[in-house]
Amino acid sequence: MTYPLRVGLKLAGQSTTINALRGVWRVADEAGFDHVWDFDHLASIGPSGPDHPVFEGWALQAAMAVATQRVRIGCNVTGNAYRHPAQLAKLAVTVDHLSGGRLEFGIGAGWAQNEFQMLGMTGLENRVGRLDESLRVIKSLFTDHRTSFEGKYYHLTDAIANPKPLQHPHPPIWIGAGGDLMLKVVARHADVWNPTGPARGTDYVAASEKLMQACAAIGRDESTIRRCNLLRWSGSSRQELLELVGADLERGFSEEIIYLEGNHAEQTAARAGEALGDLRRLAA
């Protein structure tokens, strides 16, 4: 199955300003990008430590929904363990309605141990099992009149979740995953796979093979799952961007998210926007 190339932008809500975020959202909407993303953390991540400012990911998505008109929006990716699945489903439906049906539902198991430690949260343990149960609950809340679920981690009895998403049967599900157990969750639930950890780099081929095996085990055609890469680009060379995307196309990636860093995110986004025509011709 062949998919068209779709290109998005991501400015994480970390060490930035609301005005900078709004600027990137505007460029994404006006320049013709396919999607625009934030991230979901409660403290800053990376080598500089947890002290930097961080904005809440789902509140930002609600703002993105009303600040844009056409570009699709999402969180790359929501930390499942931060919220009960019923709350997460309600947030997603609200953003889907605010955006007129433009939500891309990104989710992962969560991994930032320092957040759980400093806030006294549980859920990091057995996080893959929790994610699988959570997605089963969320998909039922998206589609069924009432949801009853008796799992190891979540328990619902005749739960009502109205309204339903505008998108049918539900917004596309993107899962960030790299490990063997997580790839089984991708096979069961994902519309888009975002390789993470080692699977994003040199181990992509091996991880892709494991995903194929996981799909075969449940009778799913692995080609029905699109691949996404989170691409770091400085903004300095259009040719470099074309080469990076071209290499990803050869590896089967049809979704690209350009990760914006530094104090000139809006300018870098605009330069990427100028290259969109050339990028799409690569996949033609």
LINZI-V961957 format. One record per backbone hydrogen bond with DSSP energy under -0.5 kcal/mol. NH is the residue of the N-H (numbers start at 1). CO is the residue of the C=O. Records with the same first field share a line. If there is no record, write none. Layout:
# LINZI-V961957
NH: CO, CO
This chain:
# LINZI-V961957
6: 254
8: 256
9: 35
10: 258
11: 37
12: 10
14: 12
15: 53
21: 17
22: 18
23: 19
24: 20
25: 21
26: 22
27: 23
28: 24
29: 25
30: 26
31: 27
32: 28
33: 28
34: 7
35: 7
36: 72
37: 9
38: 74
40: 77
41: 39
44: 50, 52
49: 46
55: 13
60: 56
61: 57
62: 58
63: 59
64: 60
65: 61
66: 62
67: 63
68: 64
72: 34
73: 102
74: 36
75: 104
76: 38
77: 75
78: 75, 106
80: 78, 108
81: 109
82: 79
83: 80
88: 84
89: 85
90: 86
91: 87
92: 88
93: 89
94: 90
95: 91
96: 92
97: 93
98: 94
99: 95
100: 97
101: 96
104: 73
105: 103, 172
106: 104
107: 174
108: 78
113: 111
115: 112
116: 112
117: 113
118: 114
119: 115
120: 116, 117
121: 116
127: 124
130: 126
131: 127
132: 128
133: 129
134: 130
135: 131
136: 132
137: 133
138: 134
139: 135
140: 136
141: 137
142: 138
143: 139
144: 140
147: 159
149: 156
151: 154
156: 149
159: 147
174: 105, 172
175: 192
176: 107
177: 175, 194
183: 179
184: 180
185: 181
186: 182
187: 183
188: 184
189: 185
190: 186
191: 173
192: 173
193: 226
194: 175, 192
195: 193, 228
196: 177
199: 196
200: 197
201: 198
203: 198
204: 201
207: 203
208: 204
209: 205
210: 206
211: 207
212: 208
213: 209
214: 210
215: 211
216: 212
217: 213
218: 214, 215
219: 215, 216
220: 215
222: 220
224: 221
225: 222
226: 191, 224
228: 193
229: 255
231: 229, 257
233: 231, 259
241: 237
242: 238
243: 239
244: 240
245: 241
246: 242
247: 243
248: 244
249: 245
250: 246
251: 247
252: 249
253: 248
254: 227, 252
255: 227
256: 6
257: 229
258: 8
259: 231, 257
260: 10, 258
265: 262
268: 264
269: 265
270: 266
271: 267
272: 268
273: 269
274: 270
275: 271, 272
276: 273
279: 275
280: 276
281: 277
282: 278, 279
283: 279
284: 281
